[in-house]
Amino acid sequence: MGENGKVLIKDLEKKDKSIFSIWLQDINVVKFLIDLFKVSREKDNVLNIPFGKNRKMFVLETKEGVKLGFCMLYDIDWQQKRSSMYIYIEKKKDLGIETAQEIIHSLLKRTALKYNLKDIEVHTKDDVFLKCLREIEHFKKEEDGYSFHIALDEIKIPANMAQ
């Protein structure tokens, strides 16, 4: 589990099944998973399916146990040390800019340290990230959300921050 301030980042567990089923009622989550499955199947790699070996999923929650949303690493290329990331925040959760920045920082820190990934393309549909990420290079508004690219080897993370 990763922890930084108010937000916890933990691996998706069986006990999170009920909240994930609620998130599946959001059309954006369903569309993301359908698109992910379509792309995976086109690669003719039966191991490359949603929730396979090259995917990692995390639940974002407060220290008090309130589930905020989830994050998924997908299309992980372990040799090239790069991946794509999707961040979903439940619509009824009103996040401030500081919390959104904390989520991004914690996710990138965990990704860089635990999974040794150096290059991540992040996708989200949540406007709160727009407010705190405008200065990031390669940040762009897309038809169905926002994306930005981060080279993690350029980010300096203190050794004592590893989780």
Stockholm file with secondary structure:
# STOCKHOLM 1.0

chainA/1-163         MGENGKVLIKDLEKKDKSIFSIWLQDINVVKFLIDLFKVSREKDNVLNIPFGKNRKMFVLETKEGVKLGFCMLYDIDWQQKRSSMYIYIEKKKDLGIETAQEIIHSLLKRTALKYNLKDIEVHTKDDVFLKCLREIEHFKKEEDGYSFHIALDEIKIPANMAQ
#=GR chainA/1-163 SS CEEETTEEEEECCGGGHHHHHHHTTSHHHHHHHHHHHHHHHHTTCTTCSTTSTTCEEEEEEETTCCEEEEEEEEEEETTTTEEEEEEEECTTCCCCHHHHHHHHHHHHHHHHHHSCCCEEEEEECCHHHHHHHTTSTTCEEETTEEEEEEEGGGSCCCGGGCC
#=GC SS_cons         CEEETTEEEEECCGGGHHHHHHHTTSHHHHHHHHHHHHHHHHTTCTTCSTTSTTCEEEEEEETTCCEEEEEEEEEEETTTTEEEEEEEECTTCCCCHHHHHHHHHHHHHHHHHHSCCCEEEEEECCHHHHHHHTTSTTCEEETTEEEEEEEGGGSCCCGGGCC
//
